């Protein structure tokens, strides 16, 4: 059976939700709408590519107009997993339904028993151990770390244990080793978090500390085979861009591309489009979430969406007739919402090809896993998890 598309690009605009999740109240998020509220604060967004592809048809977004003849096939995806974090969203895209939410220690910090073991095994004491923004905690404890050489450890509303270390005080290799130790300790059921994250930074004093691009995530392994594994097993390229390899603990990935920020991530995706691949290019743009969503910066978030839209022009130019582009998100993170947590929302699915016939609005679809199932169907490989394919809605016009 022939493939419909030779290459599929999936770009996850991390946290770019569109509201409306039916069970949002259960998560304390009834009324949250990431894109709509950003548009309101910004007085509307000018995003001609996303508008032309049909984003404005998925909600009431100031400045992003619904249009009759949009160029993309569009849908709103409903999350069926129990959670609203990064790993849950990405894993569901590739066929896994997460029934049990990952543990969080937002209110309490990590147990004293764990902290003592971590200190013993790493040879350094800990500062912090509470929920905080990464930039805030550096200003609070960075100077003390310089004096004492102790780890800065903290968490967030996510299922994470984060270790911050000044690269001029603690070598990167030692930080990474400490993360491996923490990951091993945090496999215990009552402590098991989704990710351990190395958060290196530089600077001499409060107000000048700046995180470096040497972040590294140590995630749990997916509990079951995913579509990524099926693609790799069948000889297809699976290029993970940004934090994708970390989210899947490198399972099913054939090539890893590090990125420094959203702009760099898009530039490297554009470069990948110029090369010969056969398979999946899977991209995460984390700044939407980490830099703007969690820090409750709707203006910065809006500007980042505009910049992404501008870079889409160059990516779409490089796409071949037998390429497919999917733009989506892994959860919401409404920067106008209370607290600093993710928000439970539907996410957009915007699908484009230069040869796409009769683009349509598919409405609300059950599960993010539509994405992985469609990819598996296209490449004629096993879909080992949940999800159903919409490939029949994406036929190419081979008679152009």
Protein Blocks (a to p, Z undefined) as FASTA:
>chain_A
ZZfbfbdcddddehiagejilklmmnopghiafklmmmmmnopaadfklmmnommmnocc
ehiacdfbdcbdcdddddfbecjbfklmmmmmnopacfbdcddfklnopafklmmmmmmm
nopacehjiaddfklmmmmmmmmmmmnopacddddfbdcddddddfklmcfklmmmmmmm
mmmmmmpfklmcfbdcddddedjbehiaccdfkbccdddddfbdcfklmmmmnopacdde
hjllmmnnopoiabdcddfbfklmmmmmmmmmmpccedddddddfklmmmmmmnopaklm
mmmmmmmmmmmmmmmmmpcfkbccddddfbdcdfkbghjbdcddddddddddfklghiad
ebjaehjklmmmmmmmmnopacfbgcddfklmmcccfkZZ
